[in-house]
């Protein structure tokens, strides 16, 4: 696991290629299986592939959201009380 964490990289340059539905389903399964304290799951994951909405999300924060501007998919995480 530590090697996986050490090798992790964030990608901020995207191609115009869309993400295959099978890969999106694998991502959804991965977030649903992510652990939480006492299996409480205090979050909600929203998968966004609408380009107009991704453009708006790219402007949602002063720092740290601009990369969504050209992304094919964004995953918004809402913790309890943030909706």
mmCIF file of the N, C-alpha and C atoms, coordinates in Angstrom:
data_MODEL
# 
_entry.id   MODEL 
# 
loop_
_atom_site.group_PDB 
_atom_site.id 
_atom_site.type_symbol 
_atom_site.label_atom_id 
_atom_site.label_alt_id 
_atom_site.label_comp_id 
_atom_site.label_asym_id 
_atom_site.label_entity_id 
_atom_site.label_seq_id 
_atom_site.pdbx_PDB_ins_code 
_atom_site.Cartn_x 
_atom_site.Cartn_y 
_atom_site.Cartn_z 
_atom_site.occupancy 
_atom_site.B_iso_or_equiv 
_atom_site.pdbx_formal_charge 
_atom_site.auth_seq_id 
_atom_site.auth_comp_id 
_atom_site.auth_asym_id 
_atom_site.auth_atom_id 
_atom_site.pdbx_PDB_model_num 
ATOM 1   N N  . UNK A 1 1  ? 0.816   -1.188 0.000   1.00 0.00 ? 1  UNK A N  1 
ATOM 2   C CA . UNK A 1 1  ? 0.000   0.000  0.000   1.00 0.00 ? 1  UNK A CA 1 
ATOM 3   C C  . UNK A 1 1  ? 0.861   1.254  0.000   1.00 0.00 ? 1  UNK A C  1 
ATOM 4   N N  . UNK A 1 2  ? 1.956   1.243  0.771   1.00 0.00 ? 2  UNK A N  1 
ATOM 5   C CA . UNK A 1 2  ? 2.794   2.433  0.839   1.00 0.00 ? 2  UNK A CA 1 
ATOM 6   C C  . UNK A 1 2  ? 3.435   2.738  -0.509  1.00 0.00 ? 2  UNK A C  1 
ATOM 7   N N  . UNK A 1 3  ? 3.770   1.692  -1.259  1.00 0.00 ? 3  UNK A N  1 
ATOM 8   C CA . UNK A 1 3  ? 4.347   1.919  -2.597  1.00 0.00 ? 3  UNK A CA 1 
ATOM 9   C C  . UNK A 1 3  ? 3.326   2.570  -3.522  1.00 0.00 ? 3  UNK A C  1 
ATOM 10  N N  . UNK A 1 4  ? 2.084   2.160  -3.411  1.00 0.00 ? 4  UNK A N  1 
ATOM 11  C CA . UNK A 1 4  ? 1.022   2.767  -4.200  1.00 0.00 ? 4  UNK A CA 1 
ATOM 12  C C  . UNK A 1 4  ? 0.888   4.249  -3.864  1.00 0.00 ? 4  UNK A C  1 
ATOM 13  N N  . UNK A 1 5  ? 0.919   4.578  -2.586  1.00 0.00 ? 5  UNK A N  1 
ATOM 14  C CA . UNK A 1 5  ? 0.827   5.974  -2.163  1.00 0.00 ? 5  UNK A CA 1 
ATOM 15  C C  . UNK A 1 5  ? 2.029   6.794  -2.624  1.00 0.00 ? 5  UNK A C  1 
ATOM 16  N N  . UNK A 1 6  ? 3.198   6.200  -2.582  1.00 0.00 ? 6  UNK A N  1 
ATOM 17  C CA . UNK A 1 6  ? 4.401   6.908  -3.029  1.00 0.00 ? 6  UNK A CA 1 
ATOM 18  C C  . UNK A 1 6  ? 4.380   7.171  -4.534  1.00 0.00 ? 6  UNK A C  1 
ATOM 19  N N  . UNK A 1 7  ? 3.777   6.275  -5.286  1.00 0.00 ? 7  UNK A N  1 
ATOM 20  C CA . UNK A 1 7  ? 3.762   6.401  -6.743  1.00 0.00 ? 7  UNK A CA 1 
ATOM 21  C C  . UNK A 1 7  ? 2.588   7.231  -7.267  1.00 0.00 ? 7  UNK A C  1 
ATOM 22  N N  . UNK A 1 8  ? 1.678   7.602  -6.392  1.00 0.00 ? 8  UNK A N  1 
ATOM 23  C CA . UNK A 1 8  ? 0.482   8.339  -6.808  1.00 0.00 ? 8  UNK A CA 1 
ATOM 24  C C  . UNK A 1 8  ? 0.852   9.693  -7.402  1.00 0.00 ? 8  UNK A C  1 
ATOM 25  N N  . UNK A 1 9  ? 0.163   10.068 -8.469  1.00 0.00 ? 9  UNK A N  1 
ATOM 26  C CA . UNK A 1 9  ? 0.377   11.357 -9.110  1.00 0.00 ? 9  UNK A CA 1 
ATOM 27  C C  . UNK A 1 9  ? -0.980  11.969 -9.452  1.00 0.00 ? 9  UNK A C  1 
ATOM 28  N N  . UNK A 1 10 ? -1.045  13.262 -9.379  1.00 0.00 ? 10 UNK A N  1 
ATOM 29  C CA . UNK A 1 10 ? -2.247  13.976 -9.815  1.00 0.00 ? 10 UNK A CA 1 
ATOM 30  C C  . UNK A 1 10 ? -2.049  14.415 -11.256 1.00 0.00 ? 10 UNK A C  1 
ATOM 31  N N  . UNK A 1 11 ? -3.076  14.250 -12.043 1.00 0.00 ? 11 UNK A N  1 
ATOM 32  C CA . UNK A 1 11 ? -3.020  14.636 -13.450 1.00 0.00 ? 11 UNK A CA 1 
ATOM 33  C C  . UNK A 1 11 ? -3.844  15.905 -13.621 1.00 0.00 ? 11 UNK A C  1 
ATOM 34  N N  . UNK A 1 12 ? -3.247  16.914 -14.232 1.00 0.00 ? 12 UNK A N  1 
ATOM 35  C CA . UNK A 1 12 ? -3.932  18.186 -14.423 1.00 0.00 ? 12 UNK A CA 1 
ATOM 36  C C  . UNK A 1 12 ? -4.029  18.581 -15.895 1.00 0.00 ? 12 UNK A C  1 
ATOM 37  N N  . UNK A 1 13 ? -3.476  17.763 -16.779 1.00 0.00 ? 13 UNK A N  1 
ATOM 38  C CA . UNK A 1 13 ? -3.586  18.012 -18.217 1.00 0.00 ? 13 UNK A CA 1 
ATOM 39  C C  . UNK A 1 13 ? -4.381  16.863 -18.816 1.00 0.00 ? 13 UNK A C  1 
ATOM 40  N N  . UNK A 1 14 ? -5.445  17.223 -19.503 1.00 0.00 ? 14 UNK A N  1 
ATOM 41  C CA . UNK A 1 14 ? -6.372  16.207 -19.982 1.00 0.00 ? 14 UNK A CA 1 
ATOM 42  C C  . UNK A 1 14 ? -6.429  16.179 -21.499 1.00 0.00 ? 14 UNK A C  1 
ATOM 43  N N  . UNK A 1 15 ? -6.795  15.037 -22.026 1.00 0.00 ? 15 UNK A N  1 
ATOM 44  C CA . UNK A 1 15 ? -7.056  14.908 -23.453 1.00 0.00 ? 15 UNK A CA 1 
ATOM 45  C C  . UNK A 1 15 ? -8.555  15.085 -23.675 1.00 0.00 ? 15 UNK A C  1 
ATOM 46  N N  . UNK A 1 16 ? -8.973  15.140 -24.916 1.00 0.00 ? 16 UNK A N  1 
ATOM 47  C CA . UNK A 1 16 ? -10.398 15.265 -25.234 1.00 0.00 ? 16 UNK A CA 1 
ATOM 48  C C  . UNK A 1 16 ? -11.113 13.917 -25.242 1.00 0.00 ? 16 UNK A C  1 
ATOM 49  N N  . UNK A 1 17 ? -10.427 12.874 -24.833 1.00 0.00 ? 17 UNK A N  1 
ATOM 50  C CA . UNK A 1 17 ? -10.995 11.530 -24.821 1.00 0.00 ? 17 UNK A CA 1 
ATOM 51  C C  . UNK A 1 17 ? -11.956 11.371 -23.645 1.00 0.00 ? 17 UNK A C  1 
ATOM 52  N N  . UNK A 1 18 ? -13.124 10.821 -23.903 1.00 0.00 ? 18 UNK A N  1 
ATOM 53  C CA . UNK A 1 18 ? -14.080 10.581 -22.820 1.00 0.00 ? 18 UNK A CA 1 
ATOM 54  C C  . UNK A 1 18 ? -13.672 9.324  -22.052 1.00 0.00 ? 18 UNK A C  1 
ATOM 55  N N  . UNK A 1 19 ? -14.194 9.208  -20.846 1.00 0.00 ? 19 UNK A N  1 
ATOM 56  C CA . UNK A 1 19 ? -13.882 8.063  -19.996 1.00 0.00 ? 19 UNK A CA 1 
ATOM 57  C C  . UNK A 1 19 ? -14.905 6.965  -20.260 1.00 0.00 ? 19 UNK A C  1 
ATOM 58  N N  . UNK A 1 20 ? -14.417 5.755  -20.443 1.00 0.00 ? 20 UNK A N  1 
ATOM 59  C CA . UNK A 1 20 ? -15.292 4.629  -20.728 1.00 0.00 ? 20 UNK A CA 1 
ATOM 60  C C  . UNK A 1 20 ? -16.231 4.374  -19.547 1.00 0.00 ? 20 UNK A C  1 
ATOM 61  N N  . UNK A 1 21 ? -17.501 4.069  -19.829 1.00 0.00 ? 21 UNK A N  1 
ATOM 62  C CA . UNK A 1 21 ? -18.474 3.806  -18.757 1.00 0.00 ? 21 UNK A CA 1 
ATOM 63  C C  . UNK A 1 21 ? -18.020 2.721  -17.782 1.00 0.00 ? 21 UNK A C  1 
ATOM 64  N N  . UNK A 1 22 ? -17.291 1.709  -18.266 1.00 0.00 ? 22 UNK A N  1 
ATOM 65  C CA . UNK A 1 22 ? -16.822 0.635  -17.387 1.00 0.00 ? 22 UNK A CA 1 
ATOM 66  C C  . UNK A 1 22 ? -15.857 1.181  -16.333 1.00 0.00 ? 22 UNK A C  1 
ATOM 67  N N  . UNK A 1 23 ? -15.010 2.124  -16.733 1.00 0.00 ? 23 UNK A N  1 
ATOM 68  C CA . UNK A 1 23 ? -14.050 2.712  -15.794 1.00 0.00 ? 23 UNK A CA 1 
ATOM 69  C C  . UNK A 1 23 ? -14.764 3.583  -14.762 1.00 0.00 ? 23 UNK A C  1 
ATOM 70  N N  . UNK A 1 24 ? -15.798 4.279  -15.184 1.00 0.00 ? 24 UNK A N  1 
ATOM 71  C CA . UNK A 1 24 ? -16.579 5.093  -14.245 1.00 0.00 ? 24 UNK A CA 1 
ATOM 72  C C  . UNK A 1 24 ? -17.260 4.189  -13.225 1.00 0.00 ? 24 UNK A C  1 
ATOM 73  N N  . UNK A 1 25 ? -17.774 3.049  -13.673 1.00 0.00 ? 25 UNK A N  1 
ATOM 74  C CA . UNK A 1 25 ? -18.408 2.106  -12.748 1.00 0.00 ? 25 UNK A CA 1 
ATOM 75  C C  . UNK A 1 25 ? -17.402 1.562  -11.731 1.00 0.00 ? 25 UNK A C  1 
ATOM 76  N N  . UNK A 1 26 ? -16.153 1.317  -12.170 1.00 0.00 ? 26 UNK A N  1 
ATOM 77  C CA . UNK A 1 26 ? -15.112 0.862  -11.245 1.00 0.00 ? 26 UNK A CA 1 
ATOM 78  C C  . UNK A 1 26 ? -14.815 1.951  -10.213 1.00 0.00 ? 26 UNK A C  1 
ATOM 79  N N  . UNK A 1 27 ? -14.755 3.205  -10.656 1.00 0.00 ? 27 UNK A N  1 
ATOM 80  C CA . UNK A 1 27 ? -14.547 4.317  -9.724  1.00 0.00 ? 27 UNK A CA 1 
ATOM 81  C C  . UNK A 1 27 ? -15.684 4.401  -8.706  1.00 0.00 ? 27 UNK A C  1 
ATOM 82  N N  . UNK A 1 28 ? -16.914 4.246  -9.176  1.00 0.00 ? 28 UNK A N  1 
ATOM 83  C CA . UNK A 1 28 ? -18.065 4.290  -8.269  1.00 0.00 ? 28 UNK A CA 1 
ATOM 84  C C  . UNK A 1 28 ? -17.977 3.173  -7.233  1.00 0.00 ? 28 UNK A C  1 
ATOM 85  N N  . UNK A 1 29 ? -17.608 1.979  -7.682  1.00 0.00 ? 29 UNK A N  1 
ATOM 86  C CA . UNK A 1 29 ? -17.475 0.877  -6.730  1.00 0.00 ? 29 UNK A CA 1 
ATOM 87  C C  . UNK A 1 29 ? -16.375 1.169  -5.716  1.00 0.00 ? 29 UNK A C  1 
ATOM 88  N N  . UNK A 1 30 ? -15.263 1.753  -6.183  1.00 0.00 ? 30 UNK A N  1 
ATOM 89  C CA . UNK A 1 30 ? -14.150 2.056  -5.279  1.00 0.00 ? 30 UNK A CA 1 
ATOM 90  C C  . UNK A 1 30 ? -14.569 3.044  -4.195  1.00 0.00 ? 30 UNK A C  1 
ATOM 91  N N  . UNK A 1 31 ? -15.302 4.091  -4.557  1.00 0.00 ? 31 UNK A N  1 
ATOM 92  C CA . UNK A 1 31 ? -15.701 5.062  -3.529  1.00 0.00 ? 31 UNK A CA 1 
ATOM 93  C C  . UNK A 1 31 ? -16.742 4.464  -2.593  1.00 0.00 ? 31 UNK A C  1 
ATOM 94  N N  . UNK A 1 32 ? -17.605 3.596  -3.103  1.00 0.00 ? 32 UNK A N  1 
ATOM 95  C CA . UNK A 1 32 ? -18.599 2.962  -2.241  1.00 0.00 ? 32 UNK A CA 1 
ATOM 96  C C  . UNK A 1 32 ? -17.957 2.000  -1.249  1.00 0.00 ? 32 UNK A C  1 
ATOM 97  N N  . UNK A 1 33 ? -16.808 1.453  -1.607  1.00 0.00 ? 33 UNK A N  1 
ATOM 98  C CA . UNK A 1 33 ? -16.112 0.509  -0.733  1.00 0.00 ? 33 UNK A CA 1 
ATOM 99  C C  . UNK A 1 33 ? -15.095 1.191  0.187   1.00 0.00 ? 33 UNK A C  1 
ATOM 100 N N  . UNK A 1 34 ? -14.936 2.502  0.059   1.00 0.00 ? 34 UNK A N  1 
ATOM 101 C CA . UNK A 1 34 ? -13.954 3.193  0.907   1.00 0.00 ? 34 UNK A CA 1 
ATOM 102 C C  . UNK A 1 34 ? -14.398 3.123  2.364   1.00 0.00 ? 34 UNK A C  1 
ATOM 103 N N  . UNK A 1 35 ? -13.451 2.874  3.250   1.00 0.00 ? 35 UNK A N  1 
ATOM 104 C CA . UNK A 1 35 ? -13.801 2.666  4.654   1.00 0.00 ? 35 UNK A CA 1 
ATOM 105 C C  . UNK A 1 35 ? -14.123 3.969  5.377   1.00 0.00 ? 35 UNK A C  1 
ATOM 106 N N  . UNK A 1 36 ? -14.904 3.845  6.424   1.00 0.00 ? 36 UNK A N  1 
ATOM 107 C CA . UNK A 1 36 ? -15.172 4.960  7.327   1.00 0.00 ? 36 UNK A CA 1 
ATOM 108 C C  . UNK A 1 36 ? -15.312 4.400  8.735   1.00 0.00 ? 36 UNK A C  1 
ATOM 109 N N  . UNK A 1 37 ? -15.217 5.282  9.693   1.00 0.00 ? 37 UNK A N  1 
ATOM 110 C CA . UNK A 1 37 ? -15.336 4.874  11.081  1.00 0.00 ? 37 UNK A CA 1 
ATOM 111 C C  . UNK A 1 37 ? -16.705 4.252  11.334  1.00 0.00 ? 37 UNK A C  1 
ATOM 112 N N  . UNK A 1 38 ? -16.725 3.059  11.882  1.00 0.00 ? 38 UNK A N  1 
ATOM 113 C CA . UNK A 1 38 ? -17.960 2.340  12.217  1.00 0.00 ? 38 UNK A CA 1 
ATOM 114 C C  . UNK A 1 38 ? -18.885 2.169  11.004  1.00 0.00 ? 38 UNK A C  1 
ATOM 115 N N  . UNK A 1 39 ? -18.300 2.193  9.790   1.00 0.00 ? 39 UNK A N  1 
ATOM 116 C CA . UNK A 1 39 ? -19.071 2.050  8.552   1.00 0.00 ? 39 UNK A CA 1 
ATOM 117 C C  . UNK A 1 39 ? -20.202 3.078  8.469   1.00 0.00 ? 39 UNK A C  1 
ATOM 118 N N  . UNK A 1 40 ? -19.929 4.271  8.973   1.00 0.00 ? 40 UNK A N  1 
ATOM 119 C CA . UNK A 1 40 ? -20.926 5.329  9.024   1.00 0.00 ? 40 UNK A CA 1 
ATOM 120 C C  . UNK A 1 40 ? -21.148 5.996  7.667   1.00 0.00 ? 40 UNK A C  1 
ATOM 121 N N  . UNK A 1 41 ? -20.138 6.014  6.812   1.00 0.00 ? 41 UNK A N  1 
ATOM 122 C CA . UNK A 1 41 ? -20.205 6.618  5.469   1.00 0.00 ? 41 UNK A CA 1 
ATOM 123 C C  . UNK A 1 41 ? -20.787 8.035  5.496   1.00 0.00 ? 41 UNK A C  1 
ATOM 124 N N  . UNK A 1 42 ? -20.090 8.985  6.128   1.00 0.00 ? 42 UNK A N  1 
ATOM 125 C CA . UNK A 1 42 ? -20.626 10.337 6.266   1.00 0.00 ? 42 UNK A CA 1 
ATOM 126 C C  . UNK A 1 42 ? -20.395 11.215 5.038   1.00 0.00 ? 42 UNK A C  1 
ATOM 127 N N  . UNK A 1 43 ? -20.535 10.662 3.847   1.00 0.00 ? 43 UNK A N  1 
ATOM 128 C CA . UNK A 1 43 ? -20.279 11.434 2.642   1.00 0.00 ? 43 UNK A CA 1 
ATOM 129 C C  . UNK A 1 43 ? -21.190 10.997 1.512   1.00 0.00 ? 43 UNK A C  1 
ATOM 130 N N  . UNK A 1 44 ? -21.190 11.805 0.481   1.00 0.00 ? 44 UNK A N  1 
ATOM 131 C CA . UNK A 1 44 ? -21.917 11.499 -0.748  1.00 0.00 ? 44 UNK A CA 1 
ATOM 132 C C  . UNK A 1 44 ? -20.992 11.869 -1.898  1.00 0.00 ? 44 UNK A C  1 
ATOM 133 N N  . UNK A 1 45 ? -20.909 11.017 -2.907  1.00 0.00 ? 45 UNK A N  1 
ATOM 134 C CA . UNK A 1 45 ? -20.071 11.262 -4.067  1.00 0.00 ? 45 UNK A CA 1 
ATOM 135 C C  . UNK A 1 45 ? -20.977 11.578 -5.252  1.00 0.00 ? 45 UNK A C  1 
ATOM 136 N N  . UNK A 1 46 ? -20.695 12.679 -5.907  1.00 0.00 ? 46 UNK A N  1 
ATOM 137 C CA . UNK A 1 46 ? -21.476 13.088 -7.073  1.00 0.00 ? 46 UNK A CA 1 
ATOM 138 C C  . UNK A 1 46 ? -20.542 13.087 -8.276  1.00 0.00 ? 46 UNK A C  1 
ATOM 139 N N  . UNK A 1 47 ? -20.844 12.247 -9.254  1.00 0.00 ? 47 UNK A N  1 
ATOM 140 C CA . UNK A 1 47 ? -20.026 12.140 -10.463 1.00 0.00 ? 47 UNK A CA 1 
ATOM 141 C C  . UNK A 1 47 ? -20.573 13.127 -11.497 1.00 0.00 ? 47 UNK A C  1 
ATOM 142 N N  . UNK A 1 48 ? -19.710 14.017 -11.975 1.00 0.00 ? 48 UNK A N  1 
ATOM 143 C CA . UNK A 1 48 ? -20.127 15.078 -12.894 1.00 0.00 ? 48 UNK A CA 1 
ATOM 144 C C  . UNK A 1 48 ? -19.374 14.922 -14.202 1.00 0.00 ? 48 UNK A C  1 
ATOM 145 N N  . UNK A 1 49 ? -20.113 14.720 -15.306 1.00 0.00 ? 49 UNK A N  1 
ATOM 146 C CA . UNK A 1 49 ? -19.483 14.664 -16.625 1.00 0.00 ? 49 UNK A CA 1 
ATOM 147 C C  . UNK A 1 49 ? -20.040 15.728 -17.572 1.00 0.00 ? 49 UNK A C  1 
ATOM 148 N N  . UNK A 1 50 ? -20.951 16.539 -17.095 1.00 0.00 ? 50 UNK A N  1 
ATOM 149 C CA . UNK A 1 50 ? -21.525 17.621 -17.892 1.00 0.00 ? 50 UNK A CA 1 
ATOM 150 C C  . UNK A 1 50 ? -20.493 18.755 -17.987 1.00 0.00 ? 50 UNK A C  1 
ATOM 151 N N  . UNK A 1 51 ? -20.050 19.060 -19.212 1.00 0.00 ? 51 UNK A N  1 
ATOM 152 C CA . UNK A 1 51 ? -18.981 20.036 -19.401 1.00 0.00 ? 51 UNK A CA 1 
ATOM 153 C C  . UNK A 1 51 ? -19.354 21.435 -18.914 1.00 0.00 ? 51 UNK A C  1 
ATOM 154 N N  . UNK A 1 52 ? -20.591 21.825 -19.074 1.00 0.00 ? 52 UNK A N  1 
ATOM 155 C CA . UNK A 1 52 ? -21.027 23.139 -18.604 1.00 0.00 ? 52 UNK A CA 1 
ATOM 156 C C  . UNK A 1 52 ? -20.927 23.229 -17.077 1.00 0.00 ? 52 UNK A C  1 
ATOM 157 N N  . UNK A 1 53 ? -21.339 22.177 -16.403 1.00 0.00 ? 53 UNK A N  1 
ATOM 158 C CA . UNK A 1 53 ? -21.261 22.153 -14.949 1.00 0.00 ? 53 UNK A CA 1 
ATOM 159 C C  . UNK A 1 53 ? -19.807 22.075 -14.478 1.00 0.00 ? 53 UNK A C  1 
ATOM 160 N N  . UNK A 1 54 ? -18.966 21.320 -15.175 1.00 0.00 ? 54 UNK A N  1 
ATOM 161 C CA . UNK A 1 54 ? -17.545 21.259 -14.826 1.00 0.00 ? 54 UNK A CA 1 
ATOM 162 C C  . UNK A 1 54 ? -16.893 22.634 -14.970 1.00 0.00 ? 54 UNK A C  1 
ATOM 163 N N  . UNK A 1 55 ? -17.317 23.404 -15.983 1.00 0.00 ? 55 UNK A N  1 
ATOM 164 C CA . UNK A 1 55 ? -16.810 24.776 -16.150 1.00 0.00 ? 55 UNK A CA 1 
ATOM 165 C C  . UNK A 1 55 ? -17.175 25.622 -14.934 1.00 0.00 ? 55 UNK A C  1 
ATOM 166 N N  . UNK A 1 56 ? -18.408 25.490 -14.459 1.00 0.00 ? 56 UNK A N  1 
ATOM 167 C CA . UNK A 1 56 ? -18.852 26.247 -13.280 1.00 0.00 ? 56 UNK A CA 1 
ATOM 168 C C  . UNK A 1 56 ? -18.109 25.793 -12.030 1.00 0.00 ? 56 UNK A C  1 
ATOM 169 N N  . UNK A 1 57 ? -17.918 24.486 -11.882 1.00 0.00 ? 57 UNK A N  1 
ATOM 170 C CA . UNK A 1 57 ? -17.181 23.971 -10.728 1.00 0.00 ? 57 UNK A CA 1 
ATOM 171 C C  . UNK A 1 57 ? -15.731 24.455 -10.738 1.00 0.00 ? 57 UNK A C  1 
ATOM 172 N N  . UNK A 1 58 ? -15.162 24.627 -11.925 1.00 0.00 ? 58 UNK A N  1 
ATOM 173 C CA . UNK A 1 58 ? -13.784 25.109 -12.039 1.00 0.00 ? 58 UNK A CA 1 
ATOM 174 C C  . UNK A 1 58 ? -13.633 26.511 -11.451 1.00 0.00 ? 58 UNK A C  1 
ATOM 175 N N  . UNK A 1 59 ? -14.722 27.250 -11.373 1.00 0.00 ? 59 UNK A N  1 
ATOM 176 C CA . UNK A 1 59 ? -14.700 28.608 -10.826 1.00 0.00 ? 59 UNK A CA 1 
ATOM 177 C C  . UNK A 1 59 ? -15.219 28.663 -9.392  1.00 0.00 ? 59 UNK A C  1 
ATOM 178 N N  . UNK A 1 60 ? -15.515 27.518 -8.814  1.00 0.00 ? 60 UNK A N  1 
ATOM 179 C CA . UNK A 1 60 ? -16.199 27.484 -7.515  1.00 0.00 ? 60 UNK A CA 1 
ATOM 180 C C  . UNK A 1 60 ? -15.317 27.866 -6.333  1.00 0.00 ? 60 UNK A C  1 
ATOM 181 N N  . UNK A 1 61 ? -14.024 27.732 -6.475  1.00 0.00 ? 61 UNK A N  1 
ATOM 182 C CA . UNK A 1 61 ? -13.094 28.078 -5.392  1.00 0.00 ? 61 UNK A CA 1 
ATOM 183 C C  . UNK A 1 61 ? -12.012 28.975 -5.969  1.00 0.00 ? 61 UNK A C  1 
ATOM 184 N N  . UNK A 1 62 ? -11.467 29.835 -5.130  1.00 0.00 ? 62 UNK A N  1 
ATOM 185 C CA . UNK A 1 62 ? -10.404 30.715 -5.602  1.00 0.00 ? 62 UNK A CA 1 
ATOM 186 C C  . UNK A 1 62 ? -9.162  29.914 -5.989  1.00 0.00 ? 62 UNK A C  1 
ATOM 187 N N  . UNK A 1 63 ? -8.846  28.892 -5.212  1.00 0.00 ? 63 UNK A N  1 
ATOM 188 C CA . UNK A 1 63 ? -7.670  28.050 -5.485  1.00 0.00 ? 63 UNK A CA 1 
ATOM 189 C C  . UNK A 1 63 ? -8.084  26.579 -5.467  1.00 0.00 ? 63 UNK A C  1 
ATOM 190 N N  . UNK A 1 64 ? -7.541  25.809 -6.405  1.00 0.00 ? 64 UNK A N  1 
ATOM 191 C CA . UNK A 1 64 ? -7.697  24.370 -6.324  1.00 0.00 ? 64 UNK A CA 1 
ATOM 192 C C  . UNK A 1 64 ? -8.831  23.743 -7.096  1.00 0.00 ? 64 UNK A C  1 
ATOM 193 N N  . UNK A 1 65 ? -9.540  24.491 -7.940  1.00 0.00 ? 65 UNK A N  1 
ATOM 194 C CA . UNK A 1 65 ? -10.601 23.856 -8.719  1.00 0.00 ? 65 UNK A CA 1 
ATOM 195 C C  . UNK A 1 65 ? -10.478 24.133 -10.217 1.00 0.00 ? 65 UNK A C  1 
ATOM 196 N N  . UNK A 1 66 ? -9.549  24.951 -10.609 1.00 0.00 ? 66 UNK A N  1 
ATOM 197 C CA . UNK A 1 66 ? -9.393  25.348 -12.017 1.00 0.00 ? 66 UNK A CA 1 
ATOM 198 C C  . UNK A 1 66 ? -9.148  24.144 -12.937 1.00 0.00 ? 66 UNK A C  1 
ATOM 199 N N  . UNK A 1 67 ? -8.498  23.104 -12.418 1.00 0.00 ? 67 UNK A N  1 
ATOM 200 C CA . UNK A 1 67 ? -8.184  21.933 -13.236 1.00 0.00 ? 67 UNK A CA 1 
ATOM 201 C C  . UNK A 1 67 ? -9.437  21.244 -13.789 1.00 0.00 ? 67 UNK A C  1 
ATOM 202 N N  . UNK A 1 68 ? -10.581 21.466 -13.164 1.00 0.00 ? 68 UNK A N  1 
ATOM 203 C CA . UNK A 1 68 ? -11.823 20.841 -13.637 1.00 0.00 ? 68 UNK A CA 1 
ATOM 204 C C  . UNK A 1 68 ? -12.292 21.399 -14.973 1.00 0.00 ? 68 UNK A C  1 
ATOM 205 N N  . UNK A 1 69 ? -11.768 22.549 -15.346 1.00 0.00 ? 69 UNK A N  1 
ATOM 206 C CA . UNK A 1 69 ? -12.189 23.246 -16.561 1.00 0.00 ? 69 UNK A CA 1 
ATOM 207 C C  . UNK A 1 69 ? -12.139 22.355 -17.802 1.00 0.00 ? 69 UNK A C  1 
ATOM 208 N N  . UNK A 1 70 ? -11.123 21.503 -17.909 1.00 0.00 ? 70 UNK A N  1 
ATOM 209 C CA . UNK A 1 70 ? -10.969 20.660 -19.102 1.00 0.00 ? 70 UNK A CA 1 
ATOM 210 C C  . UNK A 1 70 ? -11.089 19.171 -18.793 1.00 0.00 ? 70 UNK A C  1 
ATOM 211 N N  . UNK A 1 71 ? -11.573 18.821 -17.615 1.00 0.00 ? 71 UNK A N  1 
ATOM 212 C CA . UNK A 1 71 ? -11.681 17.418 -17.212 1.00 0.00 ? 71 UNK A CA 1 
ATOM 213 C C  . UNK A 1 71 ? -12.887 16.751 -17.873 1.00 0.00 ? 71 UNK A C  1 
ATOM 214 N N  . UNK A 1 72 ? -12.786 15.458 -18.096 1.00 0.00 ? 72 UNK A N  1 
ATOM 215 C CA . UNK A 1 72 ? -13.911 14.690 -18.636 1.00 0.00 ? 72 UNK A CA 1 
ATOM 216 C C  . UNK A 1 72 ? -14.872 14.284 -17.530 1.00 0.00 ? 72 UNK A C  1 
ATOM 217 N N  . UNK A 1 73 ? -14.371 14.218 -16.296 1.00 0.00 ? 73 UNK A N  1 
ATOM 218 C CA . UNK A 1 73 ? -15.176 13.778 -15.166 1.00 0.00 ? 73 UNK A CA 1 
ATOM 219 C C  . UNK A 1 73 ? -14.674 14.450 -13.898 1.00 0.00 ? 73 UNK A C  1 
ATOM 220 N N  . UNK A 1 74 ? -15.599 14.889 -13.085 1.00 0.00 ? 74 UNK A N  1 
ATOM 221 C CA . UNK A 1 74 ? -15.270 15.416 -11.770 1.00 0.00 ? 74 UNK A CA 1 
ATOM 222 C C  . UNK A 1 74 ? -16.041 14.633 -10.736 1.00 0.00 ? 74 UNK A C  1 
ATOM 223 N N  . UNK A 1 75 ? -15.450 14.424 -9.576  1.00 0.00 ? 75 UNK A N  1 
ATOM 224 C CA . UNK A 1 75 ? -16.138 13.741 -8.489  1.00 0.00 ? 75 UNK A CA 1 
ATOM 225 C C  . UNK A 1 75 ? -16.207 14.722 -7.328  1.00 0.00 ? 75 UNK A C  1 
ATOM 226 N N  . UNK A 1 76 ? -17.409 15.122 -6.990  1.00 0.00 ? 76 UNK A N  1 
ATOM 227 C CA . UNK A 1 76 ? -17.627 16.061 -5.897  1.00 0.00 ? 76 UNK A CA 1 
ATOM 228 C C  . UNK A 1 76 ? -17.962 15.238 -4.657  1.00 0.00 ? 76 UNK A C  1 
ATOM 229 N N  . UNK A 1 77 ? -17.259 15.515 -3.576  1.00 0.00 ? 77 UNK A N  1 
ATOM 230 C CA . UNK A 1 77 ? -17.467 14.800 -2.326  1.00 0.00 ? 77 UNK A CA 1 
ATOM 231 C C  . UNK A 1 77 ? -18.141 15.752 -1.334  1.00 0.00 ? 77 UNK A C  1 
ATOM 232 N N  . UNK A 1 78 ? -19.303 15.357 -0.868  1.00 0.00 ? 78 UNK A N  1 
ATOM 233 C CA . UNK A 1 78 ? -20.027 16.152 0.127   1.00 0.00 ? 78 UNK A CA 1 
ATOM 234 C C  . UNK A 1 78 ? -20.065 15.364 1.425   1.00 0.00 ? 78 UNK A C  1 
ATOM 235 N N  . UNK A 1 79 ? -19.502 15.951 2.465   1.00 0.00 ? 79 UNK A N  1 
ATOM 236 C CA . UNK A 1 79 ? -19.581 15.334 3.794   1.00 0.00 ? 79 UNK A CA 1 
ATOM 237 C C  . UNK A 1 79 ? -20.891 15.750 4.430   1.00 0.00 ? 79 UNK A C  1 
ATOM 238 N N  . UNK A 1 80 ? -21.337 15.013 5.440   1.00 0.00 ? 80 UNK A N  1 
ATOM 239 C CA . UNK A 1 80 ? -22.566 15.368 6.149   1.00 0.00 ? 80 UNK A CA 1 
ATOM 240 C C  . UNK A 1 80 ? -22.527 16.835 6.539   1.00 0.00 ? 80 UNK A C  1 
ATOM 241 N N  . UNK A 1 81 ? -23.640 17.529 6.287   1.00 0.00 ? 81 UNK A N  1 
ATOM 242 C CA . UNK A 1 81 ? -23.749 18.921 6.654   1.00 0.00 ? 81 UNK A CA 1 
ATOM 243 C C  . UNK A 1 81 ? -23.234 19.889 5.601   1.00 0.00 ? 81 UNK A C  1 
ATOM 244 N N  . UNK A 1 82 ? -22.680 19.389 4.487   1.00 0.00 ? 82 UNK A N  1 
ATOM 245 C CA . UNK A 1 82 ? -22.133 20.272 3.456   1.00 0.00 ? 82 UNK A CA 1 
ATOM 246 C C  . UNK A 1 82 ? -23.021 20.379 2.236   1.00 0.00 ? 82 UNK A C  1 
ATOM 247 N N  . UNK A 1 83 ? -24.128 19.683 2.197   1.00 0.00 ? 83 UNK A N  1 
ATOM 248 C CA . UNK A 1 83 ? -24.968 19.670 1.005   1.00 0.00 ? 83 UNK A CA 1 
ATOM 249 C C  . UNK A 1 83 ? -25.725 20.959 0.841   1.00 0.00 ? 83 UNK A C  1 
# 
